[in-house]
Amino acid sequence: MDIASSSLCQPHKISLTRCQPSSPVNSCSLTFIGFSLPQISAPSLAKCRRKGTSLGFVRACVAVEQKTRTAIIRIGTRGSPLALAQAYETRAKLQAIHPELTEDGAIHIEIIKTTGDKILSQPLADIGGKGLFTKEIDEALINGHIDIAVHSMKDVPTYLPEKTVLPCNLVREDVRDAFICLTAASLADLPAGSVVGTASLRRKSQILHKYPSLAVEENFRGNVQTRLSKLQGGKVHATLLALAGLKRLSMTENVASVLSLDEMLPAVAQGAIGIACRTDDDKMANYLASLNHEETRLAVACERAFLETLDGSCRTPIAGYAAKDEEGNCFFRGLVASPDGTRVLETSRKGPYVFEDMVKMGKDAGQELLSRAGPGFFGN
């Protein structure tokens, strides 16, 4: 049995009880290393299991056998429940198309801890740098420890490391943000002075621009389950999460409302999964070609061209979304904002749903907003 396919590693749900902030939150965290486990005995697991925090977390550890099987594809990913859900989705799609990958041990999921996972005490903007959630995975790919890397595309820098290529995007999920609160149905319903938790400057700037009476707690980090636990514990009054992630975790029951694109423009590439491989690995490139959803890939390319032109980082509130309209054309919307939300600049473009045209649209929109913003707009 492959650990990554075990029921122990499947995403676990947290249900929020409205108007009962003292209710306990149940979840499960699993730490594991290595390849496949031919056999795991119940007594072995019992020895490793221990009680967790007062929130009801339970940790389980397993001893990994030294002998491993040779996998056809080794998938590298982060260890959060959402990252694992995305790796499982990738594995399922590969197995649905390629029968040889359905054999036991044919696909192995390797968990890799990234810088962004290790440093949780600071806001992302204070850590600085790009690739906080991808660098170590990219290094494992380049060094041959994994064959493909599964990323949330909004975490991927606009440049790719040498010797790697990202030729594949899976079908995009819902790009909108979800509002989660125990006492209110929307941002507009929150009383003045309410605190919204989000580590995203994009969300912060748009919240403060539209609702200046609210406050934002920036150092609100962790995986989906961790942030929901913080909300349940009363650290903030509300939070925003990507609806795509909640859908992939089957946790939409926690959503109070879904924000429209007019109220909250999403992050560049939000809801998209990207899969990278080495540039010289034709075998993996062929596997990924069978998974690629071209409409998503072109939309992501347009948005990332916009982001690259703005040279966006974690200190830059930027939003962008490209989609195919009813006429089959690309409609792109872009936004930049000052970190405090006092200024928000928006633009849009429309053109053929063709790679070259869409990249040009993204770059042109970025250049327009750079020109309109002027020096010092982002407060850097």
C-alpha positions as a Markdown table, in Angstrom:
| # | Residue | x | y | z |
|---|---|---|---|---|
| 1 | Met | 0.0 | 0.0 | 0.0 |
| 2 | Asp | 1.4 | 3.4 | -1.0 |
| 3 | Ile | 1.2 | 5.8 | 2.0 |
| 4 | Ala | 0.0 | 8.7 | -0.2 |
| 5 | Ser | -2.9 | 6.6 | -1.3 |
| 6 | Ser | -3.9 | 5.5 | 2.2 |
| 7 | Ser | -7.1 | 6.8 | 3.7 |
| 8 | Leu | -4.9 | 8.1 | 6.5 |
| 9 | Cys | -3.6 | 10.8 | 4.1 |
| 10 | Gln | -6.9 | 11.9 | 2.5 |
| 11 | Pro | -7.9 | 15.5 | 3.2 |
| 12 | His | -9.9 | 15.9 | 6.4 |
| 13 | Lys | -12.8 | 18.3 | 6.9 |
| 14 | Ile | -13.4 | 21.0 | 9.5 |
| 15 | Ser | -17.0 | 22.0 | 9.9 |
| 16 | Leu | -17.6 | 25.4 | 11.4 |
| 17 | Thr | -20.6 | 25.8 | 13.7 |
| 18 | Arg | -22.3 | 29.1 | 13.2 |
| 19 | Cys | -22.7 | 31.3 | 16.3 |
| 20 | Gln | -20.9 | 28.8 | 18.5 |
| 21 | Pro | -17.3 | 29.9 | 18.4 |
| 22 | Ser | -16.4 | 27.8 | 21.4 |
| 23 | Ser | -17.3 | 24.6 | 19.6 |
| 24 | Pro | -14.3 | 22.3 | 19.1 |
| 25 | Val | -12.8 | 21.9 | 15.6 |
| 26 | Asn | -11.8 | 18.4 | 14.5 |
| 27 | Ser | -9.1 | 17.7 | 12.0 |
| 28 | Cys | -6.2 | 15.3 | 11.3 |
| 29 | Ser | -2.6 | 16.0 | 10.4 |
| 30 | Leu | -0.4 | 13.2 | 9.0 |
| 31 | Thr | 3.3 | 13.4 | 8.8 |
| 32 | Phe | 5.1 | 10.8 | 6.6 |
| 33 | Ile | 8.3 | 10.3 | 4.6 |
| 34 | Gly | 9.4 | 7.9 | 1.9 |
| 35 | Phe | 7.9 | 5.7 | -0.7 |
| 36 | Ser | 5.4 | 2.8 | -0.5 |
| 37 | Leu | 4.5 | 0.7 | 2.5 |
| 38 | Pro | 3.7 | -3.0 | 1.5 |
| 39 | Gln | 2.1 | -3.5 | 4.9 |
| 40 | Ile | 1.2 | -1.4 | 7.9 |
| 41 | Ser | 0.0 | -3.2 | 11.0 |
| 42 | Ala | -2.6 | -1.7 | 13.3 |
| 43 | Pro | -0.3 | -2.2 | 16.4 |
| 44 | Ser | 2.4 | -0.2 | 14.7 |
| 45 | Leu | 0.1 | 2.7 | 14.1 |
| 46 | Ala | -1.2 | 2.5 | 17.6 |
| 47 | Lys | 2.3 | 3.0 | 19.0 |
| 48 | Cys | 2.8 | 6.1 | 16.9 |
| 49 | Arg | -0.6 | 7.8 | 17.4 |
| 50 | Arg | -0.8 | 10.5 | 20.1 |
| 51 | Lys | -3.2 | 13.1 | 21.2 |
| 52 | Gly | -2.9 | 16.6 | 19.7 |
| 53 | Thr | -4.0 | 20.0 | 20.8 |
| 54 | Ser | -7.1 | 21.1 | 22.6 |
| 55 | Leu | -8.7 | 21.7 | 19.2 |
| 56 | Gly | -8.9 | 18.0 | 18.7 |
| 57 | Phe | -6.0 | 17.5 | 16.3 |
| 58 | Val | -4.6 | 13.9 | 16.0 |
| 59 | Arg | -1.3 | 13.1 | 14.6 |
| 60 | Ala | -0.2 | 9.8 | 13.3 |
| 61 | Cys | 3.2 | 8.7 | 12.3 |
| 62 | Val | 4.3 | 5.6 | 10.5 |
| 63 | Ala | 7.6 | 3.7 | 10.3 |
| 64 | Val | 8.7 | 3.5 | 6.7 |
| 65 | Glu | 10.4 | 0.3 | 5.4 |
| 66 | Gln | 13.8 | 0.8 | 3.8 |
| 67 | Lys | 12.9 | -1.4 | 0.7 |
| 68 | Thr | 11.0 | 0.6 | -1.9 |
| 69 | Arg | 9.4 | -0.1 | -5.2 |
| 70 | Thr | 10.4 | 1.7 | -8.4 |
| 71 | Ala | 7.6 | 4.0 | -9.5 |
| 72 | Ile | 7.0 | 5.0 | -13.1 |
| 73 | Ile | 6.1 | 8.5 | -12.0 |
| 74 | Arg | 7.2 | 10.2 | -8.8 |
| 75 | Ile | 5.0 | 13.3 | -8.1 |
| 76 | Gly | 6.4 | 16.0 | -5.9 |
| 77 | Thr | 4.1 | 18.2 | -3.9 |
| 78 | Arg | 3.7 | 20.1 | -0.6 |
| 79 | Gly | 2.3 | 18.3 | 2.4 |
| 80 | Ser | -0.8 | 20.3 | 3.1 |
| 81 | Pro | -4.2 | 18.6 | 2.6 |
| 82 | Leu | -4.9 | 20.9 | -0.4 |
| 83 | Ala | -1.6 | 20.1 | -2.0 |
| 84 | Leu | -2.2 | 16.4 | -1.5 |
| 85 | Ala | -5.7 | 16.7 | -2.9 |
| 86 | Gln | -4.2 | 18.3 | -6.1 |
| 87 | Ala | -1.6 | 15.5 | -6.3 |
| 88 | Tyr | -4.4 | 12.9 | -5.9 |
| 89 | Glu | -6.3 | 14.6 | -8.7 |
| 90 | Thr | -3.3 | 14.5 | -10.9 |
| 91 | Arg | -2.7 | 10.9 | -10.2 |
| 92 | Ala | -6.4 | 10.0 | -10.9 |
| 93 | Lys | -6.3 | 11.8 | -14.2 |
| 94 | Leu | -3.1 | 10.0 | -15.2 |
| 95 | Gln | -4.5 | 6.6 | -14.3 |
| 96 | Ala | -7.7 | 7.2 | -16.1 |
| 97 | Ile | -5.8 | 7.7 | -19.4 |
| 98 | His | -2.8 | 5.4 | -19.0 |
| 99 | Pro | -3.6 | 1.8 | -17.8 |
| 100 | Glu | 0.0 | 1.1 | -16.9 |
| 101 | Leu | -0.2 | 3.7 | -14.2 |
| 102 | Thr | -3.0 | 1.8 | -12.4 |
| 103 | Glu | -0.6 | -0.9 | -11.2 |
| 104 | Asp | 0.3 | -0.8 | -7.5 |
| 105 | Gly | 3.2 | 1.5 | -6.9 |
| 106 | Ala | 3.3 | 2.9 | -10.4 |
| 107 | Ile | 2.8 | 6.4 | -9.1 |
| 108 | His | 4.4 | 7.6 | -5.9 |
| 109 | Ile | 3.7 | 10.9 | -4.2 |
| 110 | Glu | 6.7 | 12.5 | -2.5 |
| 111 | Ile | 6.0 | 15.1 | 0.1 |
| 112 | Ile | 8.4 | 18.1 | 0.1 |
| 113 | Lys | 8.5 | 20.8 | 2.7 |
| 114 | Thr | 9.0 | 24.3 | 1.3 |
| 115 | Thr | 10.3 | 27.6 | 2.8 |
| 116 | Gly | 6.7 | 28.9 | 2.9 |
| 117 | Asp | 5.7 | 25.8 | 4.9 |
| 118 | Lys | 8.5 | 26.2 | 7.4 |
| 119 | Ile | 8.1 | 29.9 | 8.3 |
| 120 | Leu | 4.6 | 30.5 | 9.6 |
| 121 | Ser | 5.3 | 33.2 | 12.2 |
| 122 | Gln | 5.6 | 36.1 | 9.7 |
| 123 | Pro | 3.5 | 37.5 | 6.9 |
| 124 | Leu | 4.5 | 36.4 | 3.4 |
| 125 | Ala | 5.4 | 39.9 | 2.5 |
| 126 | Asp | 7.9 | 40.1 | 5.3 |
| 127 | Ile | 9.7 | 36.9 | 4.3 |
| 128 | Gly | 10.3 | 38.3 | 0.9 |
| 129 | Gly | 11.6 | 36.5 | -2.2 |
| 130 | Lys | 9.8 | 34.5 | -4.8 |
| 131 | Gly | 9.0 | 30.8 | -5.0 |
| 132 | Leu | 8.4 | 30.5 | -1.3 |
| 133 | Phe | 6.2 | 27.4 | -2.0 |
| 134 | Thr | 8.0 | 26.0 | -5.0 |
| 135 | Lys | 11.7 | 26.3 | -4.6 |
| 136 | Glu | 12.4 | 23.1 | -2.8 |
| 137 | Ile | 10.1 | 21.1 | -5.1 |
| 138 | Asp | 11.8 | 22.6 | -8.2 |
| 139 | Glu | 15.2 | 21.6 | -6.8 |
| 140 | Ala | 14.0 | 18.0 | -6.2 |
| 141 | Leu | 12.7 | 18.0 | -9.8 |
| 142 | Ile | 16.0 | 19.3 | -11.3 |
| 143 | Asn | 18.0 | 16.8 | -9.1 |
| 144 | Gly | 16.0 | 13.8 | -10.3 |
| 145 | His | 14.4 | 13.0 | -7.0 |
| 146 | Ile | 10.9 | 13.4 | -8.5 |
| 147 | Asp | 9.6 | 13.3 | -12.1 |
| 148 | Ile | 6.9 | 15.8 | -12.1 |
| 149 | Ala | 6.0 | 18.7 | -9.8 |
| 150 | Val | 2.4 | 19.6 | -9.0 |
| 151 | His | 1.9 | 23.3 | -8.0 |
| 152 | Ser | -0.9 | 25.7 | -7.3 |
| 153 | Met | -0.3 | 28.0 | -10.2 |
| 154 | Lys | -0.7 | 31.2 | -8.2 |
| 155 | Asp | 2.3 | 30.1 | -6.1 |
| 156 | Val | 4.6 | 29.7 | -9.2 |
| 157 | Pro | 6.9 | 32.6 | -10.0 |
| 158 | Thr | 6.7 | 34.2 | -13.5 |
| 159 | Tyr | 10.1 | 32.7 | -14.3 |
| 160 | Leu | 10.8 | 29.0 | -14.2 |
| 161 | Pro | 14.1 | 27.4 | -13.1 |
| 162 | Glu | 16.5 | 26.3 | -15.7 |
| 163 | Lys | 16.1 | 22.7 | -16.9 |
| 164 | Thr | 12.4 | 22.8 | -16.1 |
| 165 | Val | 9.2 | 23.4 | -18.2 |
| 166 | Leu | 5.6 | 23.8 | -17.1 |
| 167 | Pro | 3.6 | 22.4 | -20.1 |
| 168 | Cys | 0.4 | 21.4 | -18.4 |
| 169 | Asn | -2.5 | 23.0 | -16.6 |
| 170 | Leu | -5.5 | 20.9 | -15.4 |
| 171 | Val | -9.0 | 22.1 | -15.9 |
| 172 | Arg | -9.4 | 25.3 | -13.9 |
| 173 | Glu | -11.7 | 25.4 | -10.8 |
| 174 | Asp | -13.9 | 28.3 | -9.7 |
| 175 | Val | -11.6 | 31.3 | -9.5 |
| 176 | Arg | -13.7 | 33.3 | -7.0 |
| 177 | Asp | -13.0 | 33.9 | -3.3 |
| 178 | Ala | -15.3 | 32.6 | -0.5 |
| 179 | Phe | -16.3 | 34.6 | 2.5 |
| 180 | Ile | -16.3 | 32.6 | 5.7 |
| 181 | Cys | -17.7 | 33.9 | 8.9 |
| 182 | Leu | -19.7 | 32.6 | 11.9 |
| 183 | Thr | -21.9 | 35.6 | 12.4 |
| 184 | Ala | -22.3 | 37.5 | 9.0 |
| 185 | Ala | -23.3 | 36.5 | 5.5 |
| 186 | Ser | -21.0 | 38.9 | 3.7 |
| 187 | Leu | -18.3 | 41.5 | 4.0 |
| 188 | Ala | -20.9 | 44.2 | 3.8 |
| 189 | Asp | -22.7 | 42.8 | 6.8 |
| 190 | Leu | -19.7 | 43.0 | 9.1 |
| 191 | Pro | -19.9 | 45.7 | 11.8 |
| 192 | Ala | -17.3 | 48.5 | 11.7 |
| 193 | Gly | -14.1 | 47.5 | 13.4 |
| 194 | Ser | -14.5 | 43.8 | 12.5 |
| 195 | Val | -11.2 | 42.0 | 11.8 |
| 196 | Val | -10.8 | 40.0 | 8.6 |
| 197 | Gly | -7.9 | 37.6 | 8.5 |
| 198 | Thr | -5.9 | 37.2 | 5.3 |
| 199 | Ala | -2.2 | 36.9 | 4.4 |
| 200 | Ser | -3.0 | 38.2 | 0.9 |
| 201 | Leu | -2.2 | 41.8 | 0.2 |
| 202 | Arg | -4.5 | 41.5 | -2.9 |
| 203 | Arg | -7.4 | 40.6 | -0.6 |
| 204 | Lys | -6.4 | 43.2 | 2.0 |
| 205 | Ser | -6.2 | 46.1 | -0.4 |
| 206 | Gln | -9.6 | 45.3 | -2.1 |
| 207 | Ile | -11.3 | 44.8 | 1.3 |
| 208 | Leu | -10.0 | 48.1 | 2.7 |
| 209 | His | -10.8 | 49.9 | -0.6 |
| 210 | Lys | -14.5 | 48.9 | -0.5 |
| 211 | Tyr | -14.9 | 48.6 | 3.3 |
| 212 | Pro | -12.5 | 51.1 | 5.0 |
| 213 | Ser | -14.3 | 50.6 | 8.3 |
| 214 | Leu | -13.0 | 47.0 | 8.6 |
| 215 | Ala | -9.6 | 46.0 | 9.8 |
| 216 | Val | -7.3 | 43.3 | 8.3 |
| 217 | Glu | -5.0 | 40.9 | 10.2 |
| 218 | Glu | -2.2 | 40.2 | 7.8 |
| 219 | Asn | -0.3 | 37.5 | 9.7 |
| 220 | Phe | -3.1 | 35.0 | 9.2 |
| 221 | Arg | -1.3 | 32.1 | 7.6 |
| 222 | Gly | -1.4 | 28.3 | 7.5 |
| 223 | Asn | -3.3 | 25.7 | 5.5 |
| 224 | Val | -7.1 | 25.8 | 5.0 |
| 225 | Gln | -7.7 | 23.8 | 8.1 |
| 226 | Thr | -5.4 | 25.9 | 10.3 |
| 227 | Arg | -7.1 | 29.1 | 9.2 |
| 228 | Leu | -10.5 | 27.8 | 9.8 |
| 229 | Ser | -9.4 | 26.7 | 13.3 |
| 230 | Lys | -8.1 | 30.3 | 14.0 |
| 231 | Leu | -11.5 | 31.7 | 12.9 |
| 232 | Gln | -13.3 | 29.2 | 15.1 |
| 233 | Gly | -11.1 | 30.2 | 18.0 |
| 234 | Gly | -12.0 | 33.8 | 17.6 |
| 235 | Lys | -8.7 | 35.2 | 16.4 |
| 236 | Val | -10.6 | 37.1 | 13.7 |
| 237 | His | -14.2 | 37.7 | 12.8 |
| 238 | Ala | -14.0 | 36.5 | 9.2 |
| 239 | Thr | -11.7 | 35.3 | 6.5 |
| 240 | Leu | -11.5 | 34.8 | 2.8 |
| 241 | Leu | -10.3 | 31.6 | 1.1 |
| 242 | Ala | -10.1 | 30.5 | -2.5 |
| 243 | Leu | -13.3 | 28.7 | -3.4 |
| 244 | Ala | -11.3 | 26.3 | -5.6 |
| 245 | Gly | -9.4 | 25.0 | -2.7 |
| 246 | Leu | -12.5 | 24.5 | -0.6 |
| 247 | Lys | -14.1 | 22.6 | -3.5 |
| 248 | Arg | -11.1 | 20.3 | -3.9 |
| 249 | Leu | -11.2 | 19.6 | -0.2 |
| 250 | Ser | -15.0 | 19.1 | -0.2 |
| 251 | Met | -15.3 | 21.9 | 2.5 |
| 252 | Thr | -17.8 | 24.2 | 0.8 |
| 253 | Glu | -20.2 | 23.8 | 3.7 |
| 254 | Asn | -18.1 | 26.4 | 5.5 |
| 255 | Val | -18.8 | 29.1 | 2.9 |
| 256 | Ala | -21.1 | 31.9 | 4.0 |
| 257 | Ser | -21.1 | 33.5 | 0.6 |
| 258 | Val | -19.1 | 33.7 | -2.6 |
| 259 | Leu | -17.7 | 37.1 | -3.7 |
| 260 | Ser | -18.4 | 38.3 | -7.2 |
| 261 | Leu | -15.5 | 39.2 | -9.5 |
| 262 | Asp | -16.6 | 42.8 | -9.2 |
| 263 | Glu | -16.2 | 42.7 | -5.4 |
| 264 | Met | -13.0 | 40.7 | -5.3 |
| 265 | Leu | -10.9 | 40.1 | -8.4 |
| 266 | Pro | -8.9 | 36.9 | -8.0 |
| 267 | Ala | -5.1 | 36.3 | -7.9 |
| 268 | Val | -3.4 | 35.6 | -11.1 |
| 269 | Ala | -3.8 | 31.9 | -11.9 |
| 270 | Gln | -6.1 | 31.3 | -8.9 |
| 271 | Gly | -7.9 | 27.9 | -9.2 |
| 272 | Ala | -5.4 | 26.5 | -11.7 |
| 273 | Ile | -3.1 | 23.5 | -11.1 |
| 274 | Gly | 0.2 | 23.5 | -13.0 |
| 275 | Ile | 2.5 | 20.5 | -13.5 |
| 276 | Ala | 6.2 | 20.8 | -14.4 |
| 277 | Cys | 8.8 | 18.3 | -15.6 |
| 278 | Arg | 12.4 | 18.5 | -16.7 |
| 279 | Thr | 13.1 | 19.9 | -20.2 |
| 280 | Asp | 14.9 | 16.7 | -21.3 |
| 281 | Asp | 12.3 | 14.3 | -20.0 |
| 282 | Asp | 10.2 | 13.4 | -23.1 |
| 283 | Lys | 8.4 | 10.6 | -21.4 |
| 284 | Met | 7.0 | 12.8 | -18.7 |
| 285 | Ala | 6.2 | 15.5 | -21.2 |
| 286 | Asn | 4.1 | 13.1 | -23.2 |
| 287 | Tyr | 2.2 | 12.1 | -20.0 |
| 288 | Leu | 1.6 | 15.7 | -19.2 |
| 289 | Ala | 0.5 | 16.5 | -22.7 |
| 290 | Ser | -2.4 | 14.0 | -22.3 |
| 291 | Leu | -3.6 | 16.0 | -19.2 |
| 292 | Asn | -3.3 | 19.5 | -20.4 |
| 293 | His | -6.4 | 21.7 | -20.7 |
| 294 | Glu | -5.5 | 24.2 | -23.4 |
| 295 | Glu | -8.2 | 26.8 | -22.5 |
| 296 | Thr | -6.8 | 27.0 | -19.0 |
| 297 | Arg | -3.2 | 27.1 | -20.1 |
| 298 | Leu | -3.9 | 30.1 | -22.4 |
| 299 | Ala | -5.8 | 32.0 | -19.7 |
| 300 | Val | -3.0 | 31.4 | -17.2 |
| 301 | Ala | -0.4 | 32.6 | -19.7 |
| 302 | Cys | -2.3 | 35.8 | -20.3 |
| 303 | Glu | -2.6 | 36.5 | -16.5 |
| 304 | Arg | 1.1 | 35.6 | -15.9 |
| 305 | Ala | 2.2 | 37.9 | -18.7 |
| 306 | Phe | 0.3 | 40.7 | -16.9 |
| 307 | Leu | 2.0 | 39.8 | -13.6 |
| 308 | Glu | 5.4 | 39.5 | -15.1 |
| 309 | Thr | 5.2 | 43.0 | -16.7 |
| 310 | Leu | 4.3 | 44.4 | -13.3 |
| 311 | Asp | 7.1 | 42.4 | -11.7 |
| 312 | Gly | 4.7 | 41.4 | -9.0 |
| 313 | Ser | 5.8 | 40.0 | -5.6 |
| 314 | Cys | 4.2 | 39.2 | -2.3 |
| 315 | Arg | 4.5 | 42.9 | -1.5 |
| 316 | Thr | 2.4 | 43.9 | -4.5 |
| 317 | Pro | -1.4 | 43.8 | -4.5 |
| 318 | Ile | -2.2 | 42.5 | -8.0 |
| 319 | Ala | -5.2 | 40.7 | -9.4 |
| 320 | Gly | -5.9 | 39.4 | -12.9 |
| 321 | Tyr | -8.4 | 37.1 | -14.6 |
| 322 | Ala | -8.7 | 36.0 | -18.2 |
| 323 | Ala | -11.6 | 33.9 | -19.5 |
| 324 | Lys | -13.3 | 33.0 | -22.7 |
| 325 | Asp | -16.5 | 35.0 | -23.3 |
| 326 | Glu | -19.7 | 34.0 | -25.0 |
| 327 | Glu | -18.2 | 35.0 | -28.4 |
| 328 | Gly | -15.2 | 32.8 | -27.9 |
| 329 | Asn | -12.8 | 35.7 | -27.3 |
| 330 | Cys | -10.6 | 36.4 | -24.4 |
| 331 | Phe | -11.7 | 39.0 | -21.9 |
| 332 | Phe | -9.1 | 40.0 | -19.4 |
| 333 | Arg | -9.4 | 42.2 | -16.3 |
| 334 | Gly | -6.4 | 43.4 | -14.3 |
| 335 | Leu | -6.0 | 45.4 | -11.1 |
| 336 | Val | -3.2 | 46.9 | -9.0 |
| 337 | Ala | -3.7 | 48.6 | -5.7 |
| 338 | Ser | -1.8 | 50.4 | -3.0 |
| 339 | Pro | -1.3 | 48.1 | 0.0 |
| 340 | Asp | -3.6 | 50.2 | 2.2 |
| 341 | Gly | -6.4 | 50.1 | -0.4 |
| 342 | Thr | -6.6 | 53.9 | -0.8 |
| 343 | Arg | -5.9 | 53.6 | -4.5 |
| 344 | Val | -7.1 | 50.9 | -6.9 |
| 345 | Leu | -6.4 | 51.0 | -10.7 |
| 346 | Glu | -8.2 | 48.7 | -13.1 |
| 347 | Thr | -8.1 | 47.9 | -16.8 |
| 348 | Ser | -9.4 | 45.4 | -19.2 |
| 349 | Arg | -8.7 | 43.9 | -22.6 |
| 350 | Lys | -10.6 | 41.9 | -25.2 |
| 351 | Gly | -9.1 | 39.9 | -28.1 |
| 352 | Pro | -8.7 | 36.5 | -29.9 |
| 353 | Tyr | -8.4 | 33.5 | -27.7 |
| 354 | Val | -5.0 | 32.7 | -29.1 |
| 355 | Phe | -1.7 | 32.3 | -27.2 |
| 356 | Glu | 0.3 | 35.1 | -28.8 |
| 357 | Asp | -2.6 | 37.6 | -28.7 |
| 358 | Met | -3.4 | 36.8 | -25.1 |
| 359 | Val | 0.2 | 37.2 | -23.9 |
| 360 | Lys | 0.3 | 40.5 | -25.7 |
| 361 | Met | -3.0 | 41.6 | -24.0 |
| 362 | Gly | -1.6 | 40.7 | -20.6 |
| 363 | Lys | 1.7 | 42.6 | -21.2 |
| 364 | Asp | -0.1 | 45.6 | -22.6 |
| 365 | Ala | -2.5 | 45.8 | -19.6 |
| 366 | Gly | 0.5 | 45.6 | -17.3 |
| 367 | Gln | 2.3 | 48.4 | -19.0 |
| 368 | Glu | -0.8 | 50.6 | -18.9 |
| 369 | Leu | -1.2 | 50.2 | -15.2 |
| 370 | Leu | 2.5 | 50.7 | -14.5 |
| 371 | Ser | 2.3 | 54.0 | -16.4 |
| 372 | Arg | -0.8 | 55.1 | -14.6 |
| 373 | Ala | 0.5 | 54.1 | -11.1 |
| 374 | Gly | 3.7 | 56.0 | -11.4 |
| 375 | Pro | 6.8 | 55.6 | -9.1 |
| 376 | Gly | 6.2 | 54.8 | -5.4 |
| 377 | Phe | 2.7 | 53.5 | -6.0 |
| 378 | Phe | 3.2 | 50.2 | -4.2 |
| 379 | Gly | 5.1 | 51.8 | -1.3 |
| 380 | Asn | 8.3 | 49.9 | -1.8 |
